[in-house]
């Protein structure tokens, strides 16, 4: 199969994947006290008393949505009935390789907004009682109250539905 046909097939499966993920998120929110869902990709941890980072591992709920697995401090905002927003962290950095803003078959499904400084994102992310947040608790209390971080009922619903793989996820496993 020519590469273009393969890319078109993958793009079509990805569109269906995002539709499925949106339905799951919207159903999870319907049965909860929350109106919006924010998912963090994770953060880069460094070794104690050192500047050496541990290998980065993306939040599984984040990477279930999109193929951004090597960039910490990204955020996905899901509001029912709206196009999801990906806040993509592209720091200004002299010493390290800066992630390239994604432009691939999957980016059309999201509004992609870049930001350089972590302080910038604090003003862009939704906060308040109607926002559920999935991510590492050590990073998040500065923005959200603890009861809105990884709410058990919403997390259980999403965990359960992650077991059923979409055509895109199955294609990626090949």
C-alpha positions in Angstrom: 0.0 0.0 0.0 1.5 3.4 -0.9 2.4 5.7 2.0 -0.2 8.3 1.1 -3.0 5.6 1.2 -1.7 4.4 4.5 -1.6 7.9 5.9 -5.2 8.6 4.7 -6.4 5.3 6.3 -4.7 6.2 9.6 -6.2 9.8 9.5 -9.7 8.4 8.9 -9.3 5.9 11.8 -8.0 8.7 13.9 -11.0 10.9 13.2 -13.2 8.0 14.4 -11.0 7.5 17.4 -11.4 11.1 18.5 -15.2 10.9 18.0 -15.2 7.8 20.3 -12.9 9.5 22.9 -15.2 12.6 22.9 -18.3 10.5 23.4 -16.6 8.7 26.3 -15.5 11.9 27.9 -18.9 13.6 27.4 -20.7 10.5 28.9 -18.3 10.5 31.9 -19.0 14.2 32.4 -22.7 13.8 32.1 -22.8 11.4 35.0 -20.7 13.6 37.2 -20.7 17.1 38.7 -18.2 18.3 36.1 -18.7 20.2 32.9 -15.2 20.2 31.6 -12.2 17.8 31.6 -8.6 18.8 31.6 -5.9 16.2 31.1 -2.2 16.9 31.7 0.5 15.0 29.7 2.6 14.8 32.8 5.7 16.6 34.0 9.4 16.0 33.7 10.9 14.8 37.0 14.6 15.3 37.8 16.7 13.2 40.1 17.0 14.4 43.7 19.8 16.9 44.1 20.7 16.6 40.5 19.7 18.1 37.1 19.4 14.8 35.4 15.9 14.0 34.3 14.2 10.6 34.7 12.7 9.2 31.4 9.4 11.0 30.7 6.3 8.9 30.6 3.1 10.5 29.4 -0.2 10.2 31.4 -2.0 7.2 29.8 -5.3 9.2 29.6 -3.5 11.9 27.7 -1.8 9.6 25.2 -5.0 7.7 24.7 -6.3 10.9 23.0 -3.3 11.9 21.0 0.2 10.8 19.9 2.1 13.3 22.0 4.1 11.0 24.2 7.4 12.8 24.7 6.4 16.3 25.6 5.8 17.2 29.3 3.5 20.0 30.5 1.0 19.8 27.7 -2.7 20.0 28.5 -5.8 18.8 26.7 -9.1 20.6 27.5 -12.4 18.8 26.6 -15.6 20.8 26.7 -18.7 18.9 25.5 -19.8 20.0 22.0 -16.6 21.9 21.3 -13.4 21.0 19.5 -10.8 19.8 22.1 -7.9 22.2 22.7 -4.3 21.0 23.0 -2.1 23.4 24.9 1.3 22.4 23.6 4.4 23.3 25.7 7.2 24.7 23.5 9.6 26.3 26.0 12.3 28.8 25.0 15.4 26.8 25.9 19.0 27.4 25.0 20.4 24.1 26.3 17.8 21.5 25.3 16.1 20.5 22.1 12.7 22.2 21.9 9.7 20.1 20.8 8.4 21.0 17.3 4.8 22.1 17.1 2.9 19.2 15.8 1.5 19.3 12.2 0.4 15.9 11.2 -2.7 13.8 10.3 -4.1 14.1 13.8 -3.7 17.9 14.4 -6.9 18.8 12.5 -9.0 17.3 15.2 -7.7 19.8 17.8 -7.2 23.5 18.3 -3.4 23.6 19.0 -2.2 26.5 21.1 1.5 26.8 22.0 2.9 28.4 25.1 6.5 28.8 26.3 6.3 29.5 30.0 4.4 27.5 32.5 3.0 30.7 34.1 1.2 31.4 30.7 -0.8 28.2 30.9 -2.2 29.0 34.4 -4.3 31.9 32.9 -5.5 29.8 30.0 -6.7 26.6 31.7 -10.3 26.4 33.1 -10.5 26.3 36.8 -13.4 26.1 39.3 -15.7 23.5 40.7 -17.0 22.4 37.3 -13.6 21.3 36.1 -12.2 17.7 36.5 -8.5 17.3 36.1 -6.6 14.1 35.3 -2.9 14.1 36.1 -0.1 14.0 38.6 -1.4 15.3 41.9 1.9 16.9 42.9 1.7 19.4 39.9 -2.0 20.2 40.1 -2.9 21.6 43.6 -1.6 25.0 42.7 -4.5 25.4 40.2 -7.3 23.1 41.4 -8.6 21.9 44.8 -7.7 18.3 45.6 -11.3 16.9 45.2 -11.3 17.9 41.5 -8.0 16.1 40.7 -8.5 12.6 39.5 -12.1 12.2 40.8 -12.6 8.5 41.5 -16.0 8.0 39.7 -15.0 9.8 36.6 -11.6 8.1 36.5 -13.2 4.7 37.0 -15.5 5.3 34.1 -12.6 6.4 31.8 -10.4 3.5 32.9 -13.2 1.0 32.1 -13.7 2.4 28.6 -10.0 2.5 27.9 -10.1 -1.3 27.8 -12.1 -1.2 24.5 -9.7 -0.2 21.8 -10.7 1.8 18.7 -9.7 0.9 15.2 -7.0 3.5 15.3 -5.5 2.0 18.5 -5.6 -1.5 17.0 -3.9 -0.2 13.9 -1.1 1.4 15.9 -0.5 -1.9 17.7 0.4 -3.6 14.5 
